[in-house]
Structure formats: C-alpha cells, structure tokens
Amino acid sequence: MTGVITRATPVPSPGLPGRVRIYEVGPRDGLQNEQGVIPVEVKEEFVRRLLAAGLPVVEATSFVHPRWVPQLADAAELMGRLGDDGRDCPVLVPNERGLDRALELGLRHVAVFASATETFAAKNLNRTLETQLEMFAPTVERALAAGMDVRAYVSMCFGDPWEGPVAPEQVVEVGQRLLAMGATELSLGDTIGVGTAGHVTALVEAFTAAGTDVDRLALHFHDTYGQALSNVQAGLRAGVTTYDASAGGLGGCPYAQSATGNLATEDLVWLLDGLGIDHGVDLEALVATSAWMAQQLGRPSPSAVVRALAQSTS
C-alpha cells in the first residue's frame, strides 16, 4: 500500500489553546491493574522511553501498600533505578507513610487521590468523603513544607458505578478543598468513562463560577464509551490545557471494574496535531514505545493510533 498518512494534517480551530501539556500516567495508572508481574527493569525502560519521547510529565508509580496494588510493590526499587532521571517524575502517595518513602528518595512531585463520592471513598480509601480529606491534610502540609509540588486527583467526577450521576457541585466542593490545602493542580477524573462533552463543559464552568482558575484544572478521561477525544475537545474549548493520558491506552482502576483503559496518549497527540496545538511529543517514538510495551504485556495496544501506525510501518 502506498501513500500511507503517518501524521495528522494541521487544521487549526479558532479559540483553542496554542499549547497543551500532556501528563503521562501510563507507568502508574496504566500498569496498576495488570494481572501478571511486570519486571521492574521493563517498567524502568518504559519510563525512560516515555521521557525520551518528549513527554513533559511522566507519573512513575504509587507508594500504595502492596496489599492493595501488588503490581506497584516495586515502587521504591523503580525510583531508585531511575535515579536522578526520576526525581521529577511524580508519584502517588496515599498517606503520610507513602510520603515518607518519597521523601527518603528525594522526589520532588507527589499526588494524592481523592473521591468525589462517598461509596468510592469507602471502597478505594476505606474513608468517608470528609475523613479522606482529613487524611490528606497532613500529607499535603508536610509535602509543601519539604518543598514538594502536590497534585490532587478527584475520581468519579462524572459518574459512579454505585451512586450513578455525580452533581458538579459535589465535585467542586471536594476539589476546592484540596486546592485550599495547597495542591497546585486538580485532575478531574472520569473514572468509568461515562462523561460526555456537555458534562465536561458544565463541570469546568462550575469550577470557574466558584472562583477556581481554569489553569489549575486538568482532565483525566477513560474511553469506556468512546467519548474521551470528544471530551478533550470540550475541555479545550473551556480553556483547560493539561490532559492526563496513558501510552497505548493502558489502564483501569482496581476498585471500579467498569473503568476500562485511559485515553491513549497517541490518540490525544493525533488530535492535537490535527488541531495545530503544540505539545512537544515525538509521536513516532511514542508509538514505538507503546508497541514495545504491548509486546511485553503479550497483547495488542488498545490505541487506535498505535494500531494504525504500527501496521503502516510493518
């Protein structure tokens, strides 16, 4: 076959941001739900290849107790192997014990993971909506005192498999309290992928109406119902410039079985290229990395762009 197109044709759309920051979550969110054991040396190469592909942020792992997420039990070893290259890679810390481990390794960026709903707070953290925030407060305070940057995630922002639709006001209440603690960025997660473009617009507008600067918001989509890229476009129109994505579309949530893969980083890059929006990522290197990781996992990549480009070059 001739004339294979390997790059999206840029056709800028008026009113959209000129540049987007991609927050890569593949090594943490992408791998946390894998069934088999992934060798730490594979994880190390995955992180290094993602960094080499130009991704500005690569979230490397989580210091959660191995009993809850056994796939990330090697977090300290991974960060030790990454050395100086991993100092600026964020890690998830569920509590002060996790923060202690990050501090011991000299890491500079941590994230906490909250829920917008009572049921998921109970299932994921064994806490209520209120007590989860009480748990995070000293963790965030100590991290800031140590000169760390703190990101906050809020899950179930668009819908909860146990509680159903989630009101934007409920998400805003949780999110603003995390920002008030000192989190510099708030990632709003569509954990089970039920959000649609209008819902994205309404949620962002609810935050800005409550006084939150749109620059402090990030969006985190799952593609369960095929809406992730449509939701990104709604976020772009609303002025959001940071998007979480997972190389190759890897990911899920161990505590929400309906949460399928994350928005694939390659699919996001293709969309941004088509809109003429800068991002700084080398798509060819990224596709090669995801194709390599798919081989390590023994299954094809869920990313449409990875499948298309890998086939066109094979």
N, C-alpha and C positions, 0 to 999 in steps of 0.2 A: 504494500500500500504506500502511495506517495502523498506528499502534501499534508503530512500529519502536523496538526497545530499543537505546540507544546507550551504556548503562553497565551493568556487571555488578552484580547485586544482592548487597550485602554480607551474607554469612552466615559470621561468624567461626567458626574451628575452635579448640577449646581446645588450649593448649600450644604454639602457634606464636608467633613473634616479633611484636611490635606494629608494628615498622617495619623496612623493608628499604632498603638503599642500592643503587641501580642504577648500574652502572659501564658507561657507554655506549662501545662500541668501534666503532661504525659508520664514522666517518671514517677510521679506521686499518685495523682488521681487516675491515671491511665493504667497503672500496674497494680493498684491496691486490691483489685478484685480478681486477679488471675488465680486459677486453681493450682497450677503447677508451680514448682520452685524455680525462680529465675536467678541464676548465679549472679553474685554481686559484681563480677567483672563485666557481665553483659549490661547491667544497669549503669556501671561507670562509663562504658563506651557509649551507651545511649545518651547520657547526659553530655558527654564531651562532644559527640557528633551534633547534638542539637545546638550547643553553644557555637560550634564551628559553622553551623548553617546560618548564623546571624540572629538567632532569637535573642531578644534583649533581656528576657527573664525566663529562667528555667527552674521551676519548683522541683526540687530533687527528691524529697522523701518526707516522711512523717515520723515524729518521735512518739507515736502512739504505742500503748502497751502491746507487745507481740501477741498476747492472747486475743486481742480484738482484731488486729490486722496482721496476721502472721507473715504475709507477703512482704511487709516492710520491716521485719525484725532485724534486718542488717543495716538499719539507718546509720548508726554510728560508724560502722565499718565503711559504708559507702562514702560518707562525708570525709572520713579520714583518708580514703584512697584518692578522693578528688583534690584534697589539699587546698592550696591557695586558689585553685580554679573554682572550688566550691564555696568559698567564703561568702560570695554574693548571691548564691543560689538560695532562695527561700526554702524553709522547711516548715511543716505544720507542727504546732505544739499544742496538745490538747489541754495542758495544765502546767503548773509550776514545775513538776518533775520533768516534763518534756523540755521546758525552757532551760532547766539546769543543764541538760545534755547539750543543748545548742550553745549555751554559754561556754561550757567546757571546751567545745570545739572551735570557739572563736567565730561563730557565724554572725552575720550582720542583719539578716532578714528572717522574720518569723511570721507565721499566720495562725490565727485562731479560727475555729469553725463552729458557728452557732446555728440554731434553727429558728425559723420563723413560726413554727407550730409546736404546740405542747406535745403531741404524740411523737414527733420525730426527735424532739429534745429528750424525751424519755427513752426512746429506742436507741438513739445514737450516743447519748451522753449520760443516760440514767439520771437526768435532771429535769426540773420544770423550766418553763420559759424564764422565770425570774431567777432561779438558782443557777442556771447556766451562766447568766451574766455576772452573778456574784462570784462564780468560779473563775471567770476570765479576768475580772478586775485586777487582782494582784499579779497575774501573769503579765498583763499588758503594762501595768505600772512598773514592774521590775525590768521588763524588756526595754521600755523607754528610758529608764534610769541608766541602763547599761549602754545606751546609745544605739539601740537597735531600731530598725523600722518595723512596724507592725501592720500587717494586713488583716482584715476581718472578712470572713465568708459568712453569708447568710444562706442557708439551704431552704428548699421548699418555698421559694418566693412566689411561685405561680400556681402551685397546686400540691397537695399532699395525698398520698395513696390511701391514707386512713381518714383524713378530715375533709378531703375534697378541695374546692377552690379556696384560695387564701386571699383575704382582702388586702389591697395595697397599704391601707392604713396600719395594718398589723405588721407588715414588713418594715414600714417606715419607723414604727416605734422601736423595734429591735435594732434596726440599722443605725438609727440616730444615737441610740445609747452606746453602741460600740464605737461610733465616731467620737462621741463625747469622752470616752475613756482614753482616747488618744490614737486610735487606729488612723492611719494616713489614707487608707483606701478601703472601700467596701465593695466586695464582689457579690453580686446578686445572682443566686443560682436557680436555674430551672431544673431542679434535680431529677425530675421524672419526665421532662421534655414536653409538658402539656401546654406551655405558653404559646401565644400567637402574637402577631405584630401589634395589634391594637392593645393587648395587655401590656406589652413591653412599653409602649408609649405612655400608657396610663400610670405604670409604676414609676417610670423616670419622672414624669410630671408630678406625681405625688411627693417624691423626694424634693424636687426643686421648689415646689409650693411650700414645703415645710422648712425651707431655708438651706438645704444641702446643695453645695456647689456640684454641678454635674461632673466636674473634673475629678471629684473624689469617688466617682462610681465606676465600677467595672461590671461587665455582664458575662455570665457563665451559662452557656446553653448546652443541653443534651438534644440529640437528634431523633428521639424516640418516635415522633410523628412526622419527621421530615421538615420541621419548621425552623431549624437552627439558623440557616442562612437568611431566611425571611426576617427572623427576629433580629439578626445582626443589622440588617438594613434599617429596621425600625429604630434600633439603638443609635445608628449613625445619624439618622435624621433628627434624633433627640439630642445629639451632641456628645454622646458617650464615645470616648476614644481608646478605651482599654477593653480588650476581649480575651477571655480565657479560651484556650483551645488545647487539644491533645493530639500529638503527632500520630497520624494514621487512624484517628478516630477511636483510639483505645479508651477504655474506661467504663465505669459504672459505679454503683455505690453498694457496699456490702450490706447495708441496712435498709435498702429500698430496692427490691428485686425488679421493680418496673423501670429502674433507672438504667437505660442502655447507654451506649457509647456517647462520649463527649463529641462536641463539634470538632471535626477533623481540622487540624491546623492547615493542611494543604488546601482543603476546600475553602477555608477562610482566606488564605493567601490568593487563591484564584479569583475569588470575589473582589477582593481589594484591588488586585491588579486590573481587573475589568473596569473598576470604578476610577482608576487612576489615583488611588490612595497609596502613599508611601508606607512601607512597613519595615524595610531593611532586611528581609529574609530571603535567602537563596533557595528558591523553590526546588531546583534540581537536586541540591544537596539534601534538602528536607525529604523529598520523595525517596531518594536513595536510602536515607536513614530509616524511614518507615518501612520500606520494602525489606531492608535488612532485619528490622525488629520483627516483622511478620514471619520471617523465616525462623527466627529464634523461638517464636511462640507456636510455630507449626500450623499457621492458618493464614488465609488471605487478609489483607488490610480491609477494614470497613470503609475506608476513604474512597470516594468516587474518583477523586483526582489521582490518588496513588494508583488505583487500578488502571485508569486510562493511560497515565504516563508510563507506568511500568510496562504495560502491554505495547505501547507505541515504540518503546526502546528495546524490546526483547526480540 
